[in-house]
Amino acid sequence: MFNFPFSFSLLFFFYFLCLELCFIAFPVPIFTVCTCVTHTNIVYRIQNSPMKRAREDVLRHPFPTVYTDHFETSLQAYSDILIPLDSLCKKLGKTRENLNIYDPFFCTGMTNSKLRSLGFNNVYNKNIDCYKEWEEKSYPPFDVVITNPPYSEDHKIRSLKWCLESGACFFWLVPNYTILKKWYKETTASTKGLFYAVPTVTYTYDHPEGTGHLSAPFSSIWVCHGGTLAPSLLGQWKHALQGKKPCSITLAETAHAAGITEVKRANPRQRMAAKKRAGFAK
């Protein structure tokens, strides 16, 4: 009678014996082939894994991006500017439900959900190249810009210039050292209607892949522009904060009054070490 287990075992014995002989005779080619096949299989499995595809879907943009720019603004940060937003609604005869908010920079779409959780239903934040929108003027009408621009390359400069040129009310969230930069001072030198909101807590910024620490390695600041409405917005904001404890925000009419001081920049090695400690580099 045909003994299947015995025959199957015998077959594998001769297979591995032949493989051993081939390896002795041609060690480098056989090892290389085996390694390449194994590596290819592993790479294929990783690249086609559901987790990998999910990450690519989350971070897929139809325009060039930088990985370290993908950090979402926290709900705390949005909550800190509710008072001036409500004041703006009254000035425009609107409510939170129909105030038109424009955030030109798209990360993963959390801007929409977080602002909606605060009652703002008309939020325009699309996975679109905003620079192309600005050039073509294809963005919808809006009442206010609320944005946390990418910090890499020249995004801060370009976004600030566009916000100022638009003449609209805006709330521009950036690292506080930004207002000390020469380009910032030159860009805003003749601008009226600017004021500043300085958080008393360190904001958190979430990456869709969970990388980096929740607490940012820098302090943030809201650069606010109200145009002719600035004195009223700032005055009502100050009044609403009087006697409020704890208070998560302090206000300043000028960049100098914001109390941001120049800090000597660390050398490249120190900056890399700080990034590693904060989880932004390996």
DRENZAVO-675597 format. One record per residue (C-alpha): residue in one letter; chain; x, y, z. Coordinates in pm, whole numbers, plus 50000, padded with zeros to 5 digits. Last residue first. Example, Ala and Ser with C-alpha at 12.3 -4.5 7.8 and 13.67 -1.06 7.14 Angstrom:
SITE:resn:chain:xx:yy:zz
SITE:s:A:51367:49894:50714
SITE:a:A:51230:49550:50780
***
This chain:
SITE:resn:chain:xx:yy:zz
SITE:k:A:51483:55876:51502
SITE:a:A:51322:56218:51474
SITE:f:A:51006:56394:51593
SITE:g:A:50980:56198:51920
SITE:a:A:51029:56496:52148
SITE:r:A:51358:56357:52277
SITE:k:A:51466:56288:51921
SITE:k:A:51377:56640:51814
SITE:a:A:51577:56783:52105
SITE:a:A:51880:56574:52006
SITE:m:A:51848:56696:51648
SITE:r:A:51833:57057:51767
SITE:q:A:52141:57006:51987
SITE:r:A:52339:56860:51696
SITE:p:A:52229:57142:51463
SITE:n:A:52332:57417:51710
SITE:a:A:52071:57557:51949
SITE:r:A:51906:57889:51874
SITE:k:A:51949:58162:52129
SITE:v:A:51605:58255:52258
SITE:e:A:51448:58587:52161
SITE:t:A:51168:58692:52389
SITE:i:A:50793:58672:52342
SITE:g:A:50627:58919:52578
SITE:a:A:50308:58963:52377
SITE:a:A:50350:59337:52440
SITE:h:A:50622:59349:52173
SITE:a:A:50396:59180:51918
SITE:t:A:50131:59439:51986
SITE:e:A:49779:59455:52131
SITE:a:A:49835:59165:52367
SITE:l:A:49601:58902:52508
SITE:t:A:49647:58616:52752
SITE:i:A:49498:58269:52706
SITE:s:A:49419:57961:52913
SITE:c:A:49265:58149:53205
SITE:p:A:49219:57958:53527
SITE:k:A:49050:58164:53644
SITE:k:A:48830:58421:53469
SITE:g:A:48831:58753:53655
SITE:q:A:48838:58949:53332
SITE:l:A:48844:58713:53034
SITE:a:A:48515:58835:52885
SITE:h:A:48629:59197:52906
SITE:k:A:48955:59121:52728
SITE:w:A:48770:58945:52448
SITE:q:A:48518:59229:52417
SITE:g:A:48803:59479:52383
SITE:l:A:48996:59266:52134
SITE:l:A:48696:59217:51909
SITE:s:A:48596:59585:51930
SITE:p:A:48946:59719:51866
SITE:a:A:49000:59467:51582
SITE:l:A:48677:59536:51390
SITE:t:A:48847:59775:51149
SITE:g:A:49080:59490:51047
SITE:g:A:49031:59198:51279
SITE:h:A:49363:59020:51247
SITE:c:A:49482:58767:51501
SITE:v:A:49822:58602:51542
SITE:w:A:49750:58310:51775
SITE:i:A:50065:58197:51952
SITE:s:A:50227:57862:52023
SITE:s:A:50502:57742:52254
SITE:f:A:50757:57495:52121
SITE:p:A:50852:57127:52160
SITE:a:A:50483:57035:52116
SITE:s:A:50310:56821:52379
SITE:l:A:50148:56523:52212
SITE:h:A:50485:56363:52150
SITE:g:A:50581:56256:51802
SITE:t:A:50424:55982:51593
SITE:g:A:50061:55872:51627
SITE:e:A:50017:55804:51256
SITE:p:A:49757:56079:51215
SITE:h:A:49988:56324:51400
SITE:d:A:49825:56509:51688
SITE:y:A:49930:56856:51803
SITE:t:A:49899:56951:52169
SITE:y:A:49908:57310:52288
SITE:t:A:50137:57418:52567
SITE:v:A:49939:57616:52822
SITE:t:A:49921:57990:52889
SITE:p:A:49824:58048:52528
SITE:v:A:49922:58389:52383
SITE:a:A:49656:58572:52184
SITE:y:A:49791:58853:51968
SITE:f:A:49659:59163:51794
SITE:l:A:49664:59294:51438
SITE:g:A:49422:59560:51314
SITE:k:A:49668:59771:51121
SITE:t:A:49943:59636:50899
SITE:s:A:50231:59864:50806
SITE:a:A:50514:59659:50957
SITE:t:A:50337:59323:50915
SITE:t:A:50553:59179:50637
SITE:e:A:50875:59341:50762
SITE:k:A:50823:59216:51118
SITE:y:A:50741:58868:50993
SITE:w:A:51041:58856:50760
SITE:k:A:51273:58958:51044
SITE:k:A:51149:58678:51267
SITE:l:A:51036:58761:51619
SITE:i:A:50670:58693:51540
SITE:t:A:50759:58338:51443
SITE:y:A:50908:58266:51787
SITE:n:A:50554:58200:51910
SITE:p:A:50512:57887:51699
SITE:v:A:50214:57944:51465
SITE:l:A:49833:57974:51471
SITE:w:A:49681:58232:51236
SITE:f:A:49337:58365:51331
SITE:f:A:49196:58572:51047
SITE:c:A:48962:58859:50971
SITE:a:A:48975:58933:50601
SITE:g:A:49186:59184:50408
SITE:s:A:49276:58913:50155
SITE:e:A:49623:59064:50122
SITE:l:A:49691:59003:50491
SITE:c:A:49586:58638:50472
SITE:w:A:49784:58589:50151
SITE:k:A:50099:58737:50304
SITE:l:A:50059:58521:50614
SITE:s:A:50013:58206:50405
SITE:r:A:50319:58272:50192
SITE:i:A:50545:58344:50488
SITE:k:A:50426:58050:50695
SITE:h:A:50447:57811:50400
SITE:d:A:50806:57903:50313
SITE:e:A:50974:57564:50375
SITE:s:A:50829:57378:50673
SITE:y:A:50585:57513:50934
SITE:p:A:50264:57402:50767
SITE:p:A:49986:57653:50837
SITE:n:A:49758:57644:51145
SITE:t:A:49448:57811:51010
SITE:i:A:49133:58000:51092
SITE:v:A:49025:58238:50815
SITE:v:A:48707:58439:50870
SITE:d:A:48392:58542:50687
SITE:f:A:48427:58326:50377
SITE:p:A:48328:58325:50011
SITE:p:A:48430:58003:49833
SITE:y:A:48782:57926:49704
SITE:s:A:48838:57939:49329
SITE:k:A:49049:58254:49325
SITE:e:A:49263:58090:49054
SITE:e:A:49590:58182:49223
SITE:w:A:49445:58132:49568
SITE:e:A:49299:57797:49474
SITE:k:A:49633:57687:49326
SITE:y:A:49803:57786:49648
SITE:c:A:49533:57602:49842
SITE:d:A:49616:57269:49680
SITE:i:A:49303:57072:49766
SITE:n:A:49211:56822:50037
SITE:k:A:48932:57052:50153
SITE:n:A:48877:57267:50460
SITE:y:A:48566:57485:50424
SITE:v:A:48381:57501:50754
SITE:n:A:48014:57597:50759
SITE:n:A:47885:57400:51059
SITE:f:A:48051:57581:51348
SITE:g:A:47890:57452:51669
SITE:l:A:48197:57363:51874
SITE:s:A:48183:56998:51762
SITE:r:A:48168:57138:51409
SITE:l:A:48504:57303:51467
SITE:k:A:48656:56971:51572
SITE:s:A:48496:56773:51287
SITE:n:A:48602:57013:51014
SITE:t:A:48957:57058:51139
SITE:m:A:48992:56681:51167
SITE:g:A:49001:56656:50788
SITE:t:A:49331:56471:50756
SITE:c:A:49576:56758:50699
SITE:f:A:49423:57030:50483
SITE:f:A:49558:57386:50474
SITE:p:A:49319:57653:50343
SITE:d:A:49107:57682:50659
SITE:y:A:48801:57891:50570
SITE:i:A:48515:57958:50810
SITE:n:A:48173:58084:50698
SITE:l:A:47962:58168:51003
SITE:n:A:47628:57995:50950
SITE:e:A:47597:57768:51254
SITE:r:A:47813:57984:51480
SITE:t:A:47559:58261:51439
SITE:k:A:47541:58559:51207
SITE:g:A:47464:58930:51216
SITE:l:A:47815:59018:51105
SITE:k:A:47908:59199:51426
SITE:k:A:47733:58934:51634
SITE:c:A:47922:58652:51460
SITE:l:A:48250:58839:51507
SITE:s:A:48187:58856:51881
SITE:d:A:48121:58480:51884
SITE:l:A:48450:58427:51700
SITE:p:A:48626:58660:51943
SITE:i:A:48505:58451:52240
SITE:l:A:48557:58111:52076
SITE:i:A:48931:58169:52023
SITE:d:A:49057:57946:52306
SITE:s:A:48823:57662:52207
SITE:y:A:49007:57622:51877
SITE:a:A:49338:57572:52057
SITE:q:A:49183:57333:52308
SITE:l:A:49035:57125:52025
SITE:s:A:49390:57060:51909
SITE:t:A:49537:57151:51572
SITE:e:A:49637:56847:51366
SITE:f:A:49999:56763:51287
SITE:h:A:50096:56661:50935
SITE:d:A:50378:56909:50871
SITE:t:A:50641:56656:50984
SITE:y:A:50568:56433:50682
SITE:v:A:50625:56711:50426
SITE:t:A:50372:56761:50149
SITE:p:A:50359:56794:49769
SITE:f:A:50006:56817:49622
SITE:p:A:49719:56577:49554
SITE:h:A:49735:56458:49916
SITE:r:A:49744:56106:50059
SITE:l:A:49817:56100:50432
SITE:v:A:49509:55914:50549
SITE:d:A:49493:55685:50245
SITE:e:A:49863:55605:50276
SITE:r:A:49817:55517:50641
SITE:a:A:49523:55289:50560
SITE:r:A:49720:55116:50284
SITE:k:A:50006:55048:50526
SITE:m:A:49767:54918:50792
SITE:p:A:49584:54694:50540
SITE:s:A:49914:54535:50435
SITE:n:A:50014:54567:50071
SITE:q:A:50343:54742:50121
SITE:i:A:50430:54522:50417
SITE:r:A:50346:54196:50236
SITE:y:A:50535:54301:49923
SITE:v:A:50838:54405:50127
SITE:i:A:50839:54070:50310
SITE:n:A:50803:53871:49987
SITE:t:A:51075:54070:49816
SITE:h:A:51307:54019:50111
SITE:t:A:51245:53641:50113
SITE:v:A:51296:53612:49738
SITE:c:A:51606:53829:49751
SITE:t:A:51754:53633:50040
SITE:c:A:51689:53297:49873
SITE:v:A:51836:53422:49545
SITE:t:A:52140:53571:49718
SITE:f:A:52201:53255:49920
SITE:i:A:52180:53043:49606
SITE:p:A:52407:53279:49410
SITE:v:A:52667:53311:49690
SITE:p:A:52696:52948:49800
SITE:f:A:52718:52772:49462
SITE:a:A:52859:52422:49524
SITE:i:A:52784:52406:49897
SITE:f:A:52444:52574:49844
SITE:c:A:52361:52334:49564
SITE:l:A:52445:52037:49785
SITE:e:A:52224:52173:50065
SITE:l:A:51937:52236:49823
SITE:c:A:51970:51882:49689
SITE:l:A:51955:51744:50046
SITE:f:A:51661:51972:50121
SITE:y:A:51462:51827:49833
SITE:f:A:51576:51468:49902
SITE:f:A:51443:51489:50260
SITE:f:A:51129:51666:50145
SITE:l:A:51045:51374:49915
SITE:l:A:51118:51122:50186
SITE:s:A:50879:51298:50421
SITE:f:A:50606:51289:50157
SITE:s:A:50673:50923:50084
SITE:f:A:50650:50830:50455
SITE:p:A:50335:51032:50508
SITE:f:A:50172:50888:50192
SITE:n:A:50242:50517:50248
SITE:f:A:50120:50356:49924
SITE:m:A:50000:50000:50000
***
